[in-house]
Structure formats: C-alpha cells, structure tokens
Amino acid sequence: MHLNTRLENIFTYKKIRGLRWPSTDLYFIAEIGINHNGDLDLALELIDIAKRAGCDAVKFQKRTIDVVYTKEELNKARESPWGNTQREQKLGLEFSKKQYDVIDTFCRQTGIDWSASAWDIESLHFVETYNPPFHKVASAFATNLNFLEVVARFGRPTFVSTGMCNESDVDEVVKIFKKFKTPLILMHSVSTYPCELEDLNLACIITMSEKYQIPIGYSGHEASVSPSIVAGALGAVAIERHITKSRSMYGSDQAASLEPAGLVNLLGALRKIPIIMGSGVKKINEKELPVANKLRYWASNK
C-alpha cells in the first residue's frame, strides 16, 4: 500500500530549532478495533465515517483465538450476541480472510490507509500479507520482546503503544527497533477504558521526545476530545482514537470511543495546530505593522 504523505513526514520528522511540534499535519488513526461487532457492513461504514472526517488511517485488531486464549478461558461463560461462552464471543468479533480482502479493497478505493494490531505472531504474518503502510503494536505486547523483534524484522514503520509501561520497558522497545533500524513512533497511552483526565499524564509526550529523540504520538482512551488536542499541541505527531457509530452499542471499547460528530470536531481542531503554533520565531508580524505605527506613535508622544 502506498504511504500516505503525512505518514512519510512524521516518520522522518526532525526537531526544528528545538520546537516540539511537527511542521506538518499530524497523522490520525481511527481505531475501529472490534467496534464493528463482527459486522462487515458496519466496518465499511466506519471506514467511510473516518475518511469523511479527515482521518488518515483506520485500524483493526487481529487475533488467532486458540493461540491468544487458553481452552479454559474460551470455555468460560460469557453472554454476548453470539452465544454464552468466551469462545463464541471472541469468534464473533473476528473477520475472515475473505472479509479482510473486502476491507483492503474498500480502503484502497476510498483512499485511506489501514492496518491491524496483531495479538499473536500468526496474526502478524496475516496482516503483513496485505502490505500495510505500518504495523501497530498494542500496549499489551510492548513488553513481549520476542514479539517486538518479529515486528521490527519486517522493517516496516511501526507505532508502539506504551500503556502499562515504565521507563525501562520503553527503553527496551527503543533498543529493539534501533537494532533493526526500523522506523518507530512511541505512542504515549494509559490503558484504562475510558481513562480519567487526571490519569492521562500527557507531559510524557515531552519527556519521551526529549529522552529518545524520536517522534512521539498519543493513543487516547478518554471520552472527550480536548486531551487529544493538548497532545497535538505538545508535539504528538500521530493521534490514535477509537471510533464508533454509537457509544450505546455492544462492546467493551465503545464507551472510550468517539462518535462521528466528536471525530469531526477533533480533526477540525487538530488540523489547525501547525497553523496556530507557527514558526516559534519572535518577530513583528507584517499585519502588526500598521497597528504598531498607529499605537506606538501615541505611546511615544505621551
């Protein structure tokens, strides 16, 4: 899949005169995840919603159920639209290859990037067959060094979420991707759903940017849009947010997701950040000159 220009820009982003914000629009990933509830038509509708809102990419989640979960876990009781066991619920949320083929074709025709977070190595190889523009590692796998090495070996631009991680955990992530010279963006994240505002710790975007000298993004799980705007202003070069058609739908991620109107509002604000931030050079704006000539005349003659 051809790389989105914004994706190319953020992975080659370098600090300019010490500024923490990017000189180009950030890359926005709409996380559909499992919010499609196993309904391909709903998945395609969410892709269309993301595209019309101005998102750069959509992302799903891919699991090989019998690899990710134990037989005991899958046999546990769980009421869902697909049955009364964990297995039935998990299988109901997984798309087949035929369905992913439809998603791949639809995204190419729509003109939006797509990928999927793999939850096991078999699923990672499955996602790789679609030649995705990027890989995404979920926070749950940020400390799985074997998994990270397999991802890094592909050499494909990679986002790694850092929820449930401390500084030494993140050090190991950076070390692995440097070893394979694979482009990396760390995504600051807090793995609670939805995340309370006092737990967001967005200053980590600055901390990680200064320590690792690589681009930093933000994967948010809060219900509101304002933290993502703050993250963009702090220098996040990529934002990932869950999206849904309605928060009232079945699913564990729906409450931490943005509905279409919220998504449009957020993208509208985020796209203005590079314009608002400007160059960082303090000088007289040309539009200020006539004002200066008028007001300073009076000020100097008092």
VEXGUVEX-759712 format. One line per 8 residues: for each residue z, y negated, x of C-alpha. Coordinates in nm, 4 decimals. Example, Ala and Ser with C-alpha at 12.3 -4.5 7.8 and 13.67 -1.06 7.14 Angstrom:
% residues 2
0.7800,0.4500,1.2300 | 0.7140,0.1060,1.3670 $
//
This chain:
% residues 302
0.0000,0.0000,0.0000 | -0.0927,-0.3445,0.1318 | 0.2064,-0.5503,0.2386 | 0.2957,-0.8465,0.0233 | 0.2653,-1.1657,0.2320 | 0.6270,-1.2551,0.1636 | 0.7330,-0.9112,0.2854 | 0.5443,-0.9631,0.6109 $
0.7017,-1.3062,0.6519 | 1.0624,-1.2000,0.6046 | 1.0385,-0.9058,0.8434 | 0.9009,-1.1361,1.1147 | 1.1417,-1.4187,1.0271 | 1.2940,-1.6030,1.3207 | 1.5534,-1.8768,1.3071 | 1.4007,-2.2233,1.3351 $
1.6190,-2.4836,1.5060 | 1.9236,-2.2814,1.4105 | 1.8548,-2.3008,1.0349 | 1.9939,-2.0123,0.8350 | 1.7438,-2.0284,0.5522 | 1.3869,-1.8960,0.5595 | 1.0916,-2.1279,0.5895 | 0.9071,-1.9342,0.3199 $
0.9914,-1.7952,-0.0225 | 1.2303,-1.5028,-0.0193 | 1.1234,-1.1552,-0.1256 | 1.2588,-1.0472,-0.4639 | 1.3068,-0.6799,-0.5515 | 1.3628,-0.5933,-0.9166 | 1.5736,-0.2765,-0.9146 | 1.4688,-0.0667,-1.2130 $
1.6609,0.2258,-1.0661 | 1.7407,0.4618,-1.3526 | 1.7437,0.1893,-1.6194 | 1.4185,0.3370,-1.7544 | 1.6287,0.6218,-1.9021 | 1.3564,0.8732,-1.8279 | 1.1042,0.6902,-2.0467 | 0.7797,0.6230,-1.8595 $
0.6623,0.3642,-2.1143 | 0.9880,0.1737,-2.0687 | 0.9453,0.1914,-1.6895 | 0.5969,0.0414,-1.7166 | 0.7289,-0.2285,-1.9486 | 1.0000,-0.3172,-1.6950 | 0.7376,-0.3355,-1.4186 | 0.5377,-0.5751,-1.6351 $
0.8506,-0.7834,-1.7056 | 0.9203,-0.8024,-1.3310 | 0.5666,-0.9059,-1.2491 | 0.5539,-1.1768,-1.5170 | 0.8895,-1.3130,-1.3994 | 0.7524,-1.3552,-1.0453 | 0.9158,-1.0595,-0.8674 | 0.7538,-0.9271,-0.5504 $
0.8501,-0.5613,-0.5933 | 1.0117,-0.3078,-0.8218 | 1.2245,-0.0211,-0.7009 | 1.3268,0.3120,-0.8478 | 1.5679,0.5881,-0.7396 | 1.4594,0.9419,-0.6483 | 1.6834,1.2486,-0.6318 | 1.6338,1.6216,-0.5849 $
1.9057,1.7167,-0.8294 | 2.0002,2.0552,-0.6843 | 2.0225,1.9067,-0.3343 | 2.2227,1.5951,-0.4176 | 2.4737,1.7604,-0.6524 | 2.6680,2.0858,-0.6373 | 2.6290,2.3525,-0.9028 | 2.9877,2.2874,-1.0104 $
2.9170,1.9170,-1.0575 | 2.5987,1.9831,-1.2532 | 2.7764,2.2246,-1.4850 | 3.0414,1.9698,-1.5826 | 3.0435,1.8380,-1.9375 | 2.8764,1.5026,-1.9990 | 2.7455,1.3692,-2.3274 | 2.4088,1.1979,-2.2964 $
2.0825,1.1565,-2.4889 | 1.9545,1.4692,-2.3092 | 2.2398,1.7121,-2.3699 | 2.6046,1.7781,-2.2923 | 2.6079,1.8616,-1.9194 | 2.5707,1.6630,-1.5993 | 2.2564,1.8625,-1.5153 | 2.0834,1.7647,-1.8380 $
2.1757,1.4001,-1.7872 | 2.0571,1.3926,-1.4247 | 1.7314,1.5728,-1.5011 | 1.6677,1.3395,-1.7939 | 1.6677,1.0420,-1.5583 | 1.4202,1.1868,-1.3059 | 1.0459,1.1240,-1.3135 | 0.7949,1.3937,-1.2116 $
0.5169,1.3505,-0.9575 | 0.2697,1.3038,-1.2410 | 0.4822,1.0201,-1.3788 | 0.5194,0.8580,-1.0353 | 0.1412,0.8793,-0.9998 | 0.1153,0.6686,-1.3154 | 0.3741,0.4229,-1.1797 | 0.1870,0.3980,-0.8488 $
-0.1453,0.3296,-1.0205 | 0.0098,0.0780,-1.2598 | 0.1790,-0.1157,-0.9784 | -0.1414,-0.1313,-0.7767 | -0.3352,-0.2554,-1.0789 | -0.0607,-0.5030,-1.1687 | -0.0371,-0.6322,-0.8113 | 0.3302,-0.5657,-0.7415 $
0.4901,-0.3678,-0.4570 | 0.7011,-0.0629,-0.5373 | 0.9260,0.1863,-0.3645 | 1.2218,0.4112,-0.4451 | 1.5605,0.4699,-0.2871 | 1.5738,0.8351,-0.1854 | 1.9044,1.0191,-0.2231 | 1.8034,1.3159,-0.0063 $
1.5524,1.3900,0.2674 | 1.3192,1.5867,0.0378 | 1.3006,1.2846,-0.1927 | 1.2452,1.0568,0.1073 | 0.9389,1.2556,0.2079 | 0.8208,1.2450,-0.1543 | 0.8428,0.8630,-0.1592 | 0.6648,0.8451,0.1765 $
0.3567,1.0211,0.0307 | 0.2869,0.7040,-0.1697 | 0.2640,0.4923,0.1468 | 0.5240,0.2443,0.0192 | 0.5349,-0.1046,0.1742 | 0.9037,-0.0495,0.2543 | 1.1864,0.2001,0.2363 | 1.5234,0.1162,0.0864 $
1.8477,0.2901,0.1847 | 2.1243,0.2748,-0.0759 | 2.4788,0.1858,0.0279 | 2.5857,0.5459,-0.0314 | 2.3705,0.6515,0.2654 | 2.4482,0.3637,0.5015 | 2.6931,0.5842,0.6923 | 2.4768,0.9000,0.6859 $
2.3452,0.8756,1.0418 | 2.1161,1.1770,1.0129 | 1.9514,1.0330,0.7025 | 1.9160,0.6914,0.8674 | 1.7424,0.8464,1.1679 | 1.4899,1.0215,0.9443 | 1.4163,0.6923,0.7671 | 1.3910,0.4974,1.0929 $
1.1495,0.7513,1.2452 | 0.8889,0.6568,0.9859 | 0.8776,0.3099,1.1407 | 0.8321,0.1546,0.8000 | 1.0020,-0.1807,0.7197 | 1.3423,-0.0869,0.5753 | 1.6132,-0.2527,0.3696 | 1.9621,-0.1031,0.4114 $
2.2354,-0.1971,0.1652 | 2.5796,-0.2302,0.3234 | 2.8169,-0.1824,0.0300 | 3.1298,0.0212,0.1134 | 3.0721,-0.0554,0.4846 | 3.2831,-0.2197,0.7507 | 3.1522,-0.3922,1.0629 | 3.1466,-0.0780,1.2783 $
2.9434,0.1027,1.0095 | 2.6853,-0.1749,1.0144 | 2.6793,-0.1645,1.3964 | 2.5649,0.1989,1.3766 | 2.2881,0.1139,1.1289 | 2.1515,-0.1586,1.3560 | 2.1750,0.0672,1.6611 | 1.9644,0.3409,1.4983 $
1.6892,0.1088,1.3800 | 1.6762,-0.0666,1.7182 | 1.6439,0.2739,1.8849 | 1.3257,0.3467,1.6881 | 1.2093,-0.0178,1.6905 | 1.1844,-0.0054,1.3126 | 1.1914,-0.3400,1.1259 | 1.5274,-0.3749,0.9499 $
1.6824,-0.6074,0.6958 | 2.0506,-0.5582,0.6206 | 2.1389,-0.6249,0.2586 | 2.4893,-0.7560,0.2020 | 2.6289,-0.5780,-0.1023 | 2.9550,-0.4917,-0.2764 | 2.9467,-0.1576,-0.4563 | 3.1257,-0.2284,-0.7812 $
2.9373,-0.2393,-1.1121 | 2.9498,-0.5123,-1.2276 | 3.1023,-0.6911,-0.9299 | 3.3637,-0.9608,-0.9920 | 3.2864,-1.3030,-0.8441 | 3.5974,-1.3074,-0.6255 | 3.4824,-0.9847,-0.4560 | 3.1294,-1.0958,-0.3591 $
3.2151,-1.2238,-0.0076 | 2.8767,-1.3931,0.0311 | 2.9830,-1.5511,0.3605 | 2.8966,-1.2103,0.5120 | 2.5322,-1.3192,0.4929 | 2.6070,-1.5838,0.7569 | 2.8338,-1.3525,0.9559 | 2.5750,-1.0731,0.9818 $
2.2908,-1.3145,1.0526 | 2.4785,-1.4676,1.3462 | 2.6007,-1.1355,1.4859 | 2.2847,-0.9242,1.4612 | 2.0193,-1.1985,1.4878 | 1.8028,-1.0238,1.2289 | 1.7059,-1.1227,0.8734 | 1.9761,-1.0608,0.6119 $
1.9290,-1.0051,0.2394 | 2.1510,-0.9610,-0.0636 | 2.1736,-0.6809,-0.3186 | 2.3837,-0.8041,-0.6083 | 2.5587,-0.6161,-0.8887 | 2.7175,-0.9074,-1.0701 | 2.6265,-1.0007,-1.4261 | 2.5382,-1.3669,-1.3599 $
2.2558,-1.5353,-1.1691 | 2.4466,-1.8005,-0.9722 | 2.5673,-1.5759,-0.6815 | 2.2080,-1.4792,-0.6032 | 2.1130,-1.8472,-0.5862 | 2.4030,-1.9103,-0.3490 | 2.2905,-1.6112,-0.1402 | 1.9422,-1.7592,-0.1136 $
2.0835,-2.0955,-0.0081 | 2.2977,-1.9228,0.2564 | 1.9870,-1.7733,0.4121 | 1.9216,-1.4411,0.2391 | 1.5532,-1.3648,0.2953 | 1.5464,-1.0970,0.0246 | 1.7303,-1.0578,-0.3052 | 1.7600,-0.7331,-0.4990 $
1.8916,-0.7279,-0.8559 | 1.8963,-0.4589,-1.1247 | 1.6867,-0.5425,-1.4296 | 1.6956,-0.4072,-1.7828 | 1.5313,-0.4674,-2.1163 | 1.8768,-0.4897,-2.2757 | 2.2290,-0.4554,-2.1376 | 2.3252,-0.2716,-2.4547 $
2.1066,0.0276,-2.3639 | 2.2486,0.3601,-2.2440 | 2.3158,0.3781,-1.8711 | 2.5781,0.3125,-1.6052 | 2.3783,0.0312,-1.4384 | 2.2823,-0.1662,-1.7483 | 2.5921,-0.3905,-1.7525 | 2.5228,-0.5124,-1.3967 $
2.1565,-0.5840,-1.4702 | 1.9580,-0.8947,-1.5598 | 1.7749,-0.9141,-1.8892 | 1.4239,-1.0725,-1.8930 | 1.5409,-1.4287,-1.9670 | 1.8017,-1.4182,-1.6901 | 1.5456,-1.2776,-1.4472 | 1.3018,-1.5607,-1.5202 $
1.5773,-1.8209,-1.4776 | 1.6888,-1.6702,-1.1471 | 1.3387,-1.6524,-0.9994 | 1.2728,-2.0101,-1.1040 | 1.5785,-2.1268,-0.9116 | 1.5253,-1.9073,-0.6052 | 1.1672,-2.0222,-0.5524 | 1.2891,-2.3820,-0.5252 $
1.5330,-2.3127,-0.2396 | 1.2902,-2.3641,0.0553 | 1.1723,-2.6887,-0.1068 | 1.5261,-2.8133,-0.1632 | 1.6511,-2.7128,0.1833 | 1.3683,-2.8860,0.3677 | 1.3451,-2.9059,0.7467 | 1.7056,-2.9873,0.8320 $
1.5932,-3.2827,1.0435 | 1.7786,-3.6034,0.9515 | 1.5270,-3.8861,0.9205 | 1.4231,-4.1603,0.6827 | 1.2045,-4.0192,0.4097 | 0.8843,-4.2159,0.3540 | 0.9810,-4.2535,-0.0112 | 1.3055,-4.4177,0.1026 $
1.1303,-4.6957,0.2966 | 1.0669,-4.9380,0.0094 | 1.4230,-4.8762,-0.1146 | 1.5596,-4.9391,0.2361 | 1.3572,-5.2589,0.2724 | 1.4967,-5.3891,-0.0541 | 1.8612,-5.2807,-0.0375 | 1.9154,-5.3416,0.3337 $
1.7743,-5.6916,0.3018 | 2.0545,-5.7755,0.0600 | 2.3139,-5.5840,0.2611 | 2.2263,-5.7646,0.5858 | 2.2387,-6.1084,0.4248 | 2.5849,-6.0805,0.2742 $
//
